[in-house]
Amino acid sequence: MRSLIDITDFSVAELDALLQTACDISEHPEKYWDACAHKKLATLFFEPSTRTRLSFEAAMLELGGSVLGFSEAGSSSAAKGESVADTAKTVSNYADIIAMRHPKEGAPYVASKAATVPVINAGDGGHCHPTQTLADLLTIYRENGRLHDLTIGCCGDLKYGRTVHSLLAAMTRYENIKIVLISPEELQLPGYMKYEVLEKNGMSYVETTSLEEAIPELDVLYMTRIQRERFDDPAVYERLKDSYILTVDKLKDAKADMRILHPLPRVNEISVKVDNDPRAAYFRQALNGKYMRMALILKLLDEAAKGAQMEEEQNVVVNELRCENPRCITSTEQELDHTFKCVDAEKGIYRCIYCEAKKQKN
């Protein structure tokens, strides 16, 4: 069954088609009022969410469908120890499509392998968040008028920021993109992302700790929250949480047509006084998320009706290696095969197919 687990599951042509559908939905919503009549979306949210969950629900309702599900793990059978795979198999009996958010990296991928309906990754730990990236792409397209020839600054938590990871993977497909990575040293973009996502795809990027120095050259500033829930040590979070705060004064040197994006929720990394600046696009970005999720639901349900299937992972090694990432779904679901994909055969480097943690094979 065709699902969306990672943004790279879709080709550029497919992303462009989704953008066009989303634009048409925003301009002619009445055309889509009954597009999903008698279809049901299950929202399986094992960790808190406002925008993502509600935008999925609003998307399905505006397409004429209905919604069922839960908003926290404690209100599901996961509290009794039910596995992700069993949950997905069960819910497949009640819904036509599933949107899942989970704190463990790789959980939606596991669900997609077990479910008999399409599964959408609505965020898995610090791994990736492809539907937020769809919202980001539509926002950049509508605000900047293009998805090429852009300098994009990503600021804040780049280590655990799944929204940034997905956005960078998407932007490698477009021409003449320059990335500016702005973060404390402790929260820099993971090395595998720099090498396997940016460098291997010929993406130009620079790293800096200074937002003030970077801002004048940016066409897009993508702010992110320092995420308390991703830190094992509260003291480290307290030390880093106020690393970057975007204020009206800091925007004085920014381009007049620069756009400010943020996946939200905002804590204090963007002053509320910035909200009145026409360059602040983050609330329009939240609305764009609904349009893109509507387009995505339509696409996946249409492909399900046609029997479309996900591509199988290539170059995998099963059970010879063990993933040691405590945030990986294999750390809690003990019967899962520890499956890895080869990323560098010469050096013997593999990555877990669930969380992308690196493992060296001797």
C-alpha positions in Angstrom: 0.0 0.0 0.0 1.4 3.4 -1.0 2.1 5.6 2.1 4.0 8.8 3.0 6.7 8.1 5.5 9.5 10.3 4.3 9.3 13.3 2.0 11.6 11.6 -0.5 8.9 8.9 -1.0 7.4 11.3 -3.6 9.1 12.5 -6.7 9.4 16.2 -7.7 6.7 15.7 -10.2 4.4 14.3 -7.5 5.3 17.2 -5.1 4.5 19.7 -7.9 1.2 18.0 -8.5 0.3 18.2 -4.8 1.2 21.9 -4.8 -1.1 22.5 -7.8 -4.0 20.5 -6.2 -3.5 22.4 -2.9 -3.6 25.8 -4.7 -6.8 24.7 -6.5 -8.4 23.6 -3.2 -7.6 27.0 -1.6 -9.2 28.8 -4.6 -12.1 26.5 -5.3 -13.0 24.7 -2.1 -16.5 23.9 -3.2 -15.1 21.5 -5.9 -13.8 19.2 -3.1 -16.7 19.2 -0.6 -17.7 15.6 -1.4 -14.4 14.2 -2.7 -14.0 11.9 0.3 -17.7 11.2 1.1 -18.1 8.0 3.1 -14.3 7.8 3.7 -12.8 7.7 7.2 -9.4 9.1 8.5 -8.0 7.6 11.7 -5.7 10.1 13.6 -3.4 8.0 15.8 -1.5 10.6 17.9 0.7 9.0 20.5 2.1 12.4 21.5 0.5 15.9 21.8 -0.3 18.0 18.8 -2.5 20.9 17.9 -1.9 22.1 14.4 -1.0 18.7 12.8 -3.9 16.7 14.3 -6.5 19.4 13.9 -5.4 20.3 10.3 -5.7 16.6 9.4 -9.1 16.4 10.9 -10.2 19.7 9.2 -8.8 18.5 5.9 -10.8 15.3 6.0 -14.0 17.0 7.1 -13.7 19.6 4.4 -13.3 16.8 1.9 -16.7 15.4 3.0 -15.2 12.5 5.0 -15.2 11.7 8.7 -12.6 11.3 11.4 -11.9 8.9 14.3 -8.9 8.3 16.5 -7.1 9.4 19.7 -4.9 12.3 20.8 -2.6 10.7 23.3 -1.1 7.3 23.9 -2.8 7.0 27.3 -6.2 6.8 25.7 -5.2 4.0 23.4 -4.4 0.3 23.8 -0.7 1.3 23.7 -1.1 2.0 27.4 -1.8 -1.7 27.8 1.3 -2.6 25.8 -0.2 -3.1 22.3 2.4 -2.9 19.5 2.3 -0.3 16.7 1.9 -3.1 14.2 -1.1 -4.5 16.0 -2.7 -1.1 16.3 -2.2 -0.4 12.6 -3.7 -3.8 11.6 -6.7 -3.2 13.9 -7.4 0.3 12.8 -7.2 -0.7 9.2 -10.5 -2.5 9.7 -12.2 0.8 10.7 -10.6 3.5 8.5 -9.6 4.1 4.9 -6.4 6.0 5.7 -4.3 6.6 8.9 -2.3 9.6 10.1 0.1 8.7 12.9 2.3 10.7 15.2 4.6 8.8 17.6 7.6 9.7 19.8 9.6 6.7 18.7 11.4 7.1 15.4 10.3 4.7 12.7 6.9 3.9 14.3 4.9 5.1 11.2 7.1 3.0 9.0 6.3 0.0 11.1 2.6 0.9 10.9 2.8 1.2 7.1 4.2 -2.3 6.8 1.4 -3.8 8.9 -1.6 -1.7 7.8 -3.9 -2.5 4.8 -4.6 1.2 4.2 -2.3 4.1 3.5 -0.3 5.5 6.4 0.8 9.1 6.7 3.8 10.0 9.0 2.6 12.9 11.0 5.9 13.1 12.9 8.1 10.4 14.4 10.4 11.5 17.3 13.3 13.7 16.1 13.4 11.9 12.7 11.1 13.5 10.1 7.8 15.3 9.5 6.9 15.0 5.8 3.5 16.7 6.0 4.9 19.7 7.7 7.3 19.9 4.8 4.4 19.9 2.4 3.1 22.9 4.2 6.5 24.5 4.1 6.8 23.9 0.4 3.4 25.4 -0.4 4.2 28.4 1.8 7.5 29.1 0.2 5.9 28.7 -3.3 3.0 31.0 -2.6 5.1 33.6 -0.6 8.3 33.7 -2.6 6.8 32.7 -6.0 9.3 29.8 -6.6 11.0 26.8 -5.1 14.4 27.5 -6.8 17.1 30.1 -6.5 16.6 30.7 -2.8 18.8 31.1 0.3 17.1 29.4 3.2 18.2 29.9 6.8 17.3 27.1 9.3 17.6 28.4 12.8 17.4 26.7 16.3 17.3 23.0 17.0 18.7 21.4 13.9 19.8 18.2 15.7 16.4 17.0 16.8 14.3 19.2 14.6 12.4 16.7 12.4 10.8 19.5 10.4 14.2 20.8 9.3 15.4 17.4 8.4 12.4 16.8 6.1 12.6 20.3 4.6 16.3 19.9 3.7 15.6 16.6 2.1 12.9 18.1 0.0 14.9 21.2 -1.1 17.8 19.1 -2.5 15.5 18.4 -5.4 15.3 22.1 -6.5 17.9 24.2 -8.3 20.3 26.8 -6.9 19.3 26.4 -3.3 21.7 27.6 -0.6 21.3 26.6 3.0 22.4 28.5 6.0 22.4 26.4 9.2 22.1 28.6 12.3 22.4 26.8 15.7 24.3 26.4 18.9 27.2 23.9 18.5 25.3 21.4 20.7 22.3 21.4 18.3 24.0 21.4 14.9 22.5 19.4 12.1 23.6 15.7 12.4 26.6 14.7 10.4 24.7 12.1 8.4 22.3 14.8 7.3 25.1 17.1 6.2 26.9 14.3 4.2 24.1 12.1 2.9 21.4 14.7 2.3 23.3 17.9 1.5 26.8 17.1 0.3 25.9 14.0 -1.7 23.2 16.0 -3.5 25.6 18.9 -4.2 23.7 21.3 -1.9 25.6 24.4 -0.9 25.5 25.1 2.8 27.3 27.1 5.6 27.1 26.8 9.3 27.0 29.7 11.8 26.0 30.4 15.4 25.0 34.0 14.5 21.4 34.8 13.4 22.3 38.5 13.1 25.1 37.8 10.6 23.1 35.4 8.5 19.8 37.3 8.2 20.6 39.9 5.5 21.2 37.3 2.8 18.1 35.1 3.5 15.1 34.7 1.3 13.5 32.4 3.8 14.1 32.2 7.6 12.9 29.0 9.0 12.7 29.4 12.8 12.4 26.3 15.1 11.6 25.8 18.7 14.3 24.3 21.1 12.3 21.2 22.0 12.2 20.4 25.7 10.8 16.9 25.0 13.9 15.8 23.0 16.4 16.5 25.8 17.5 13.7 28.2 19.2 16.3 30.4 16.9 19.2 31.6 19.9 21.3 32.4 21.1 21.3 28.8 17.6 22.4 27.7 17.6 25.3 30.1 21.0 26.5 29.0 20.0 26.4 25.3 16.3 27.3 25.2 16.8 31.0 24.6 19.6 30.7 22.1 17.7 32.6 19.4 14.9 35.1 19.7 13.8 36.9 16.6 12.8 40.5 17.3 11.6 43.5 15.2 15.1 45.0 15.7 16.8 41.9 14.2 14.6 42.2 11.1 15.9 45.7 10.2 18.7 44.2 8.1 16.5 41.5 6.4 15.3 41.7 2.8 12.0 43.4 2.3 10.6 40.2 0.6 12.2 37.7 3.0 9.6 35.3 4.6 9.6 34.0 8.1 8.4 30.4 8.6 7.9 28.4 11.8 6.3 25.0 12.1 4.8 26.1 15.5 4.2 25.9 18.4 6.1 29.0 19.2 7.5 29.5 22.7 9.6 32.7 22.8 11.9 32.3 19.7 9.8 34.8 17.8 8.6 37.9 19.5 4.8 38.4 19.2 5.6 41.9 17.8 7.0 40.3 14.7 3.5 38.9 13.9 2.4 42.2 12.4 5.3 42.2 10.0 4.1 41.2 6.5 7.1 39.0 6.2 5.8 36.8 9.0 4.2 33.8 7.2 3.9 31.2 9.9 0.1 31.5 10.5 -0.5 31.4 6.8 1.9 28.4 6.8 -0.5 26.6 9.2 -3.4 27.2 6.9 -1.3 25.9 4.0 -0.8 22.7 6.0 -4.5 22.0 5.8 -4.6 22.5 2.0 -1.6 20.2 1.5 -3.0 17.5 3.8 -6.3 17.7 1.8 -4.3 17.2 -1.4 -2.3 14.3 0.1 -5.4 12.5 1.4 -6.9 12.7 -2.1 -3.7 11.4 -3.7 -3.2 8.4 -1.3 -6.9 7.4 -1.4 -6.8 7.5 -5.2 -3.7 5.4 -5.3 -5.1 2.9 -2.8 -8.1 2.5 -5.1 -5.6 1.7 -7.9 -3.6 -0.7 -5.8 -0.4 1.3 -5.7 2.4 -0.1 -3.5 5.4 1.3 -1.6 8.8 0.6 -2.9 10.8 -1.9 -0.9 14.0 -0.9 0.8 17.2 -1.8 -1.1 20.5 -3.2 0.2 19.3 -4.3 3.6 20.9 -6.5 6.2 18.5 -8.1 8.7 19.4 -9.2 12.2 23.2 -9.0 11.7 23.3 -5.6 13.3 21.5 -4.0 16.3 20.2 -0.5 16.6 21.3 1.2 19.8 19.3 4.4 19.4 17.0 4.7 22.5 14.6 6.8 20.5 14.2 4.1 17.8 11.0 2.0 17.7 13.1 -1.1 18.0 14.0 -0.1 21.6 10.4 -0.7 22.7 9.1 -3.3 20.2 11.4 -6.1 20.9 10.2 -8.5 18.1 11.0 -6.1 15.3 13.8 -7.1 13.0 16.8 -4.8 13.3 17.0 -3.9 9.6 19.7 -1.7 8.1 20.4 -0.2 4.7 23.9 0.1 3.3 25.0 3.7 2.7 28.7 3.1 2.2 29.7 -0.4 1.3 33.5 0.4 1.2 33.5 1.7 4.8 30.9 -0.7 6.0 28.4 2.0 7.1 24.8 1.1 7.5 21.7 3.0 8.7 18.7 1.7 10.6 15.7 1.8 8.3 13.5 3.0 11.1 15.5 5.9 12.7 18.6 6.2 10.4 21.0 5.7 13.3 24.5 4.8 11.9 26.1 1.5 12.5 29.5 0.3 11.4 29.8 -3.3 10.2 33.1 -5.0 11.1 
